[in-house]
Each structure stands twice: as structure tokens, then as C-alpha cells.
Amino acid sequence: MAQVIEIDDPSDARLEDFRDLSTADRRPDRPGGRGLVIAEGVIVVQRLLASPYPPRALLGVPRRIAELEPELAGVDVPAYATSAEVMAEVVGFHLNRGVLAAADRAPRPTAEQLIAGSRLLAVLEGVGDHENLGALFRNAAALGVDGVLLGAGCSDPLYRRSVRVSMGHVLRVPFTELSPWPDGLDLLRRHGFTVAAMTPRRQARPLAATGLGGGKVAVVLGSEGPGLTEAAIEAADLTVRIPMAAGVDSLNVATAAAVAFHALGNP
Amino acid sequence: MAQVIEIDDPSDARLEDFRDLSTADRRPDRPGGRGLVIAEGVIVVQRLLASPYPPRALLGVPRRIAELEPELAGVDVPAYATSAEVMAEVVGFHLNRGVLAAADRAPRPTAEQLIAGSRLLAVLEGVGDHENLGALFRNAAALGVDGVLLGAGCSDPLYRRSVRVSMGHVLRVPFTELSPWPDGLDLLRRHGFTVAAMTPRRQARPLAATGLGGGKVAVVLGSEGPGLTEAAIEAADLTVRIPMAAGVDSLNVATAAAVAFHALGNP
């Protein structure tokens, strides 16, 4: 059972995990970056507590901590209760969601582990925008994607903004690196996957006519601007496009992913 | 040909259309709200200049105005050139897109005009969030939706943030009100449309198995939280759902719309 501890002093050393979030987690990989997983709001904290990431502590206003009582019953971490003002002073900005949880990272599965037992996978290249990444994980979770493989140039899905935009689903959908890139795509083929690269190119097959429904499919997606690299496209088994109206550049990458996940997951 | 006029003084009366944008356009329907259409950034300004909305003026840094030279050749409006600092002082915040255009509204088509000649339409109820609305129009434009009908409780698609998030596509995709709501859906039926209400309800038909491909379809979408009202669902011909994984609440309304537009537009 989590212990609720009231704290009035924003400089209390026990709140270290939550201090200056907007700067501290900007580069979690760098010295000074703590690399913690931060969940914001009741629903995302619930998903964190149900995830493989070991929780360290909660910080929230009493009302929000009380809402989490059922989930906290089985968890042995401190829950620091304080006012909205003290919270704002600790984290460095006003949080209208009223509760935060901090967790440690957990070992990722190997690509082999993630691929085995999956049927529909997303593979990303150069998806650097944290909001797009978060939205993509939310869509992956909703549309039955079994896991996400990160090729070259992707941001950290556990960055705070990405966790928030994913509504916590980045904590549920397993992900790991796929390297070397793009040669690692061979691993998918060896496990019986067809590797489908999404591209707006005219020569690509329309999504509704791929004939891929039912089999194991890995959908390879690039970032919104430049799209997939030539090397990634060449390493795929086929190219697939979403038919677009003339004069429209492209869909947002998370939206294009959702369209592809639905079409390939519901043949 | 637009006339480029250099302005140094942020209080210059000719810049009235662009003053204090974050407050002025918050409630364009209220006294003091100017109800102008505002486009931000080169691409969106290009789409505005190609739209039915009559331009009034541009404001931008010289480099961005120069980029618009081809589009401005055929337009008789003043283009006020100034520094980024003066622009920020006029509009009330820093614009990193460097150019704005203001336009008047234009008469909307009647629902009858919009429906005639269309094959795939979106019908919205209670979509109040301007970003969702903008994203939905972007997806509608990309995926070949012929128009958008606004049922009860929708926000103004021409609000500044909605225009920006739509990447200007809200200026291209025709839209108008459908009233009375939801009885106005009958008008669609009289024009040969099947009215399909999107809902996560278990009894609804999976999107991939509606059998609607090829015919005239109107996709009715509600807002993310509450979804469609009972009255709207009852007024539809059938209910349709996107199959979702357990434990996931829903997709963002613009994303759900994209999935539906693709599935129903590419049978």
C-alpha cells in the first residue's frame, strides 16, 4: 500500500524526481537528465502503475491521489500530497492534471522477442517529433498493433510529452530498437513478416489493394517531411500508399499510421 | 498586383486587421470580434489566396512576402512589410511563420448545394475543439472528402487555430450548417446518401464490413468524449465502429475520421 505523505515545503529533498521537469527531462540521455519516466494525470498514472516500469513516487493534490486509491493499494511507493501551488513550484509550471508519477526505466525486449508472437508491427524511421510519436503509440494501442520497432533517427518514446500525448499507451505497447538499420528488417522477414514501406510515391500499391490482409505485416513509416529514406524503401518487400487528393502534401505520420494499421489489421 | 508597403510603426492604423490576434479572434461572433479569416505562414497564405475568401491585406517580413510573389501577382491587396519585432508587437505574440493574411468571410453554400455532386461527406456533431476540427479538415482534404456538414454544437472552422492546424485546407473543403439537427440528415437520404454514424458501440458494424463501398456515404462523427447523441445515432441509417483493442478509450476524432474516410472512400 502506497504511503500518503503530506509535504508543504517545495524544496523538500524527497521531491527531487519531480523538480524542474521542463528542463530536467529535455535530454534524459545527457548528464543531468534523469531519464525517469514521468506520467501526468490520473489516467496516465493508472497506466504507469499497470506497466512494467517500476514506480518510484507520486506527487499530487490530495483529491487526485484519492482517486488513485484502488491502484495504489498494491504498490509500495510514497505518494506526496501537497497543494497545486507547491506542485507548480516544484515542477516549474502549472499542471492542470493534478498528479504525477515517476518511474524507472525497464529493460527493453530484444527485437527478436518483440517480433516473436506478433502479427502486426509498426517500424519507424526518423520520427523525431515527440507528439507525433505519442499519437502514433496511442493509435497503435487502439488498433491492435503488437509492438513498435525503432529504426534510425527516432526520438525517445518515453519522453514526458510523448507519454502524455500517447495517453499512457506508450507504457503498454512494447517497443525496442531495430538495428542495424535498415538491414535489421531481414529479421522480420525471417519471422514470416511482409515488410511494407509507406510512401506517397505513385508506383506504390494503394493500401486497400495490397492483398496483405491476414498475414504477418510490418508497416514501415517515415517522418512527415522527408518520408522514408531510399535505403529503407529498398529494404522493404513492397511499397504502399494511401491514395491522396491532388494538392495535399501528406497526412500527419500518426494519422497515416492509423489508416494503415486499420486497413492491414482488418482485411 | 499586390502593393508592398513598408511599415515601421506598430501603431499604424492600416494594420488594424492584425492587431492583438490572440484576443481579437477568440470570439469572432461577439462584439469586438472581427470575424476575419486569418492565415499564418507561406503555405496557408497561398491556400487562402486560392480560396473563395476575399483577401484584405498581408503582413509579413520581407523575405516571406517575397516568397509569395507569384501568388500576389494576381491579387490587388496591400502587403505590409515590416520586421519580426514590429509584427510581434502588432499581433501580440511572436510568429515564427513570418507572414499573415487577413480575408473576409464568404457566403457559404446551402446544404443542398454542398450535397449535390458529392459522393463522400463528413457530418459533425459537437466537435468543439478547434485543433480537432482543423485536423479533421486536413484529413478530409487529403482523403477525398467532398465537403463537411456541421450539425449541432460545432465550433467555427474558420477560427485562426483551426485554419492553422488544417494547414489551410479548411479554406478549400466546402462546409456549411446542416439544420435542423439531426432531422436535416434526411436531406442526405433524399440525395441518395447512406448515413453512417460512427460509434464505438459493440452492435455497430465493423468499418471494414459495412458493404458501403462505392455508394454515396455521409460519415457522421461526434466529439471525442461523449460521442454522438442518441438522437443523431437514431437518425442515421446504420452504425459503424472501428474495431478497438481492449482497454483503449477511443481514437482522436480527426484520426477516427481519417480511418473512416479511407475505408469508405477506397472500397
Contacts between the chains, C-beta under 8 A, distances in Angstrom:
chain1	res1	chain2	res2	distance
A	135	B	252	7.3
A	135	B	255	7.6
A	138	B	248	7.9
A	138	B	251	7.6
A	138	B	252	7.6
A	139	B	251	6.5
A	139	B	255	6.1
A	141	B	245	6.1
A	141	B	248	5.2
A	142	B	242	7.9
A	142	B	244	5.2
A	142	B	245	6.0
A	142	B	248	4.3
A	142	B	250	7.3
A	142	B	251	5.3
A	143	B	242	7.6
A	143	B	243	7.9
A	143	B	244	7.3
A	143	B	245	7.1
A	143	B	251	7.9
A	144	B	243	7.4
A	144	B	244	7.9
A	144	B	245	4.9
A	167	B	249	7.5
A	169	B	248	7.0
A	172	B	247	7.8
A	206	B	266	6.6
A	207	B	262	7.1
A	207	B	266	7.1
A	208	B	262	7.6
A	208	B	263	8.0
A	208	B	266	4.0
A	208	B	267	7.3
A	242	B	142	7.9
A	242	B	143	7.6
A	242	B	262	6.4
A	243	B	143	7.9
A	243	B	144	7.3
A	243	B	265	7.8
A	243	B	266	6.0
A	244	B	142	5.2
A	244	B	143	7.3
A	244	B	144	7.9
A	245	B	141	6.1
A	245	B	142	6.0
A	245	B	143	7.0
A	245	B	144	4.9
A	247	B	172	7.8
A	248	B	138	7.9
A	248	B	141	5.2
A	248	B	142	4.3
A	248	B	169	7.0
A	249	B	167	7.5
A	250	B	142	7.3
A	251	B	138	7.6
A	251	B	139	6.5
A	251	B	142	5.3
A	251	B	143	7.9
A	251	B	258	6.7
A	252	B	135	7.3
A	252	B	138	7.6
A	254	B	255	7.2
A	255	B	135	7.6
A	255	B	139	6.1
A	255	B	254	7.2
A	255	B	255	5.5
A	255	B	258	4.9
A	258	B	251	6.7
A	258	B	255	4.9
A	258	B	258	6.3
A	258	B	259	5.5
A	259	B	143	8.0
A	259	B	258	5.5
A	259	B	259	5.6
A	259	B	262	4.7
A	262	B	207	7.1
A	262	B	208	7.6
A	262	B	242	6.3
A	262	B	259	4.7
A	262	B	262	7.7
A	262	B	263	6.8
A	263	B	208	7.9
A	263	B	262	6.8
A	263	B	263	7.0
A	265	B	243	7.9
A	266	B	206	6.6
A	266	B	207	7.1
A	266	B	208	4.0
A	266	B	243	6.0
A	267	B	208	7.3
